[in-house]
Amino acid sequence: MKVHHLNCGTMRAPGGKFLDGQPGLLRRAELVAHCLLIETGDGLVLVDTGFGRQGVARPGAWLGTPFTVMVGAKPVETETAAHHVEALGHELEDVRHIICTHLDVDHAGGLADFPNAVVHVRAEEHDVATAPRNGSEKLRFRANQFAHRPLWSKYDEAGDEWFGFQAVRELKGLPSEILLVPLAGHTEGHTGVAVDTGDGWLLHAGDAYFFHGQLDPVKPHCPPGMTLFQNMVQTLRQPRLENVERLRELSREHADEITVFSAHSPVEYQSLSRG
């Protein structure tokens, strides 16, 4: 399988050093929406979708004005998943499956660009996102992003063990080299996606963590502003913290076998997209 690393939505949030640890407080820190496009023998698979074309056309209505202002999102066509797919010489219909780490606006915004794709998601995530229980959930899960009635494939069964992680399972209709790795915390049904490339595993950890330094094997660290942001947007604090620790151990103990990365770190994205 061939794996492409895509940035499907740049964000420039105010905070500078407090968010990325680099000098300067008055500048904006850059974040990405790191997605994957996987070429299989039976079509294309997307892992997350970024802002989507509707996010470019009407960002406030599609993504929510509070979100776009908070993270400094200014979506552009050339960063949409749809544009990336076409630029690589494929048709949008070639994307037959989408795997969502979770359904926040910056991860599910492009679902509507691929209405015929099967959307794989944890059942807990689907249930909360499609029937939000309070104002906070209505802000982070946008009903308009699901109005096209995605072809959901939901997962709530127990799975197997994978490098110490529990309830890991294969996905219906997809190669056995692609796995769901539950990583609850940021949202209730948050999951990672593991891909066996043939040269080692990639683990897209979604928003299980935000800053590359959190997985530093010697001295884990995270700027205070990013730590605050993660605390603000978490749903289950203790599972989130436990999963960060487990991801750190995984990255340290299996560095030759597994590359772990998050959805928003530009450092990780630039390293992997160059490789």
Backbone hydrogen bonds, N-H to C=O, Kabsch-Sander energy under -0.5 kcal/mol:
donor,donor_aa,acceptor,acceptor_aa,energy
2,K,39,E,-1.2
4,H,37,L,-2.9
6,L,4,H,-0.6
6,L,35,C,-2.7
8,C,6,L,-0.7
8,C,33,A,-3.0
11,M,31,L,-2.8
12,R,72,G,-1.3
13,A,29,A,-1.6
15,G,27,R,-1.2
16,G,13,A,-0.6
16,G,27,R,-0.6
17,K,24,G,-2.5
18,F,15,G,-2.1
19,L,16,G,-2.1
20,D,16,G,-2.2
21,G,17,K,-1.9
29,A,13,A,-2.9
31,L,11,M,-3.0
32,V,264,H,-1.3
34,H,32,V,-0.6
34,H,263,A,-3.5
35,C,6,L,-3.0
35,C,33,A,-0.7
36,L,47,V,-1.5
37,L,4,H,-2.2
38,I,45,V,-3.4
39,E,2,K,-3.0
39,E,37,L,-0.5
40,T,38,I,-0.7
40,T,43,G,-2.3
43,G,40,T,-0.9
44,L,94,D,-3.0
45,V,38,I,-2.2
46,L,97,H,-2.4
47,V,36,L,-2.5
48,D,46,L,-0.6
48,D,99,I,-2.2
49,T,107,H,-2.2
51,F,8,C,-1.9
55,G,51,F,-0.5
56,V,52,G,-0.9
57,A,53,R,-2.2
58,R,54,Q,-2.7
62,W,58,R,-2.5
63,L,59,P,-2.7
64,G,59,P,-0.9
64,G,60,G,-1.0
68,T,64,G,-2.3
69,V,65,T,-2.5
70,M,66,P,-2.2
71,V,67,F,-2.4
72,G,68,T,-0.8
73,A,68,T,-1.7
74,K,10,T,-0.9
79,E,76,V,-1.5
80,T,77,E,-1.9
81,A,49,T,-0.7
84,H,80,T,-2.2
85,V,81,A,-2.5
86,E,82,A,-2.2
87,A,83,H,-2.8
88,L,84,H,-1.4
89,G,86,E,-1.7
90,H,85,V,-2.0
94,D,91,E,-1.7
95,V,92,L,-1.6
96,R,44,L,-1.7
96,R,94,D,-1.1
97,H,44,L,-1.5
98,I,118,V,-2.8
99,I,46,L,-3.2
100,C,98,I,-0.5
100,C,120,H,-2.4
101,T,99,I,-0.5
105,V,140,R,-1.0
107,H,104,D,-2.0
108,A,104,D,-2.1
109,G,50,G,-0.9
109,G,105,V,-0.9
110,G,50,G,-0.8
111,L,108,A,-1.7
113,D,110,G,-1.4
114,F,111,L,-2.0
117,A,114,F,-1.8
118,V,96,R,-2.5
119,V,151,L,-2.5
120,H,98,I,-3.4
120,H,118,V,-0.6
121,V,153,S,-2.0
123,A,155,Y,-2.4
126,H,122,R,-2.3
127,D,123,A,-2.6
128,V,124,E,-1.8
129,A,125,E,-2.6
130,T,126,H,-2.3
131,A,127,D,-0.7
138,K,134,N,-1.8
139,L,135,G,-1.4
140,R,136,S,-1.7
141,F,137,E,-2.3
142,R,140,R,-0.6
143,A,141,F,-0.6
145,Q,142,R,-1.4
146,F,143,A,-1.5
147,A,144,N,-0.8
149,R,146,F,-1.8
151,L,117,A,-0.8
152,W,150,P,-1.6
153,S,119,V,-2.8
155,Y,121,V,-1.4
160,D,168,V,-3.6
162,W,165,F,-2.3
165,F,162,W,-2.3
168,V,160,D,-2.9
169,R,180,L,-1.5
171,L,178,I,-0.6
174,L,171,L,-1.8
178,I,175,P,-1.7
179,L,194,A,-2.7
180,L,169,R,-2.7
181,V,192,G,-2.7
183,L,190,H,-2.0
185,G,187,T,-2.3
186,H,183,L,-0.5
190,H,187,T,-1.1
191,T,101,T,-2.3
192,G,181,V,-3.5
193,V,204,H,-2.2
194,A,179,L,-2.3
195,V,202,L,-2.8
196,D,177,E,-2.6
197,T,195,V,-0.9
197,T,200,G,-2.5
199,D,200,G,-0.5
201,W,257,E,-3.4
202,L,195,V,-2.5
203,L,259,T,-2.8
204,H,193,V,-2.8
204,H,202,L,-0.5
205,A,203,L,-0.9
205,A,261,F,-3.4
208,A,205,A,-2.3
214,Q,211,F,-2.0
215,L,212,H,-1.6
216,D,213,G,-1.4
221,H,213,G,-1.8
225,G,18,F,-1.6
226,M,18,F,-1.3
227,T,223,P,-2.2
228,L,224,P,-2.5
229,F,225,G,-2.2
230,Q,226,M,-2.4
231,N,227,T,-1.9
232,M,228,L,-2.2
233,V,229,F,-2.0
234,Q,230,Q,-0.7
235,T,185,G,-2.8
236,L,185,G,-2.7
240,R,236,L,-1.7
241,L,237,R,-2.4
242,E,238,Q,-2.6
243,N,239,P,-2.3
244,V,240,R,-2.0
245,E,241,L,-1.9
246,R,242,E,-2.1
247,L,243,N,-2.6
248,R,244,V,-2.1
249,E,245,E,-2.3
250,L,246,R,-2.6
251,S,247,L,-2.6
252,R,248,R,-2.1
253,E,249,E,-3.2
254,H,250,L,-2.0
255,A,252,R,-0.6
257,E,254,H,-1.6
258,I,254,H,-2.7
259,T,201,W,-2.5
260,V,258,I,-0.6
261,F,203,L,-2.2
263,A,206,G,-2.7
269,Y,265,S,-2.2
270,Q,266,P,-2.7
271,S,267,V,-1.8
272,L,268,E,-2.3
273,S,269,Y,-3.0
274,R,270,Q,-1.4
275,G,271,S,-1.2
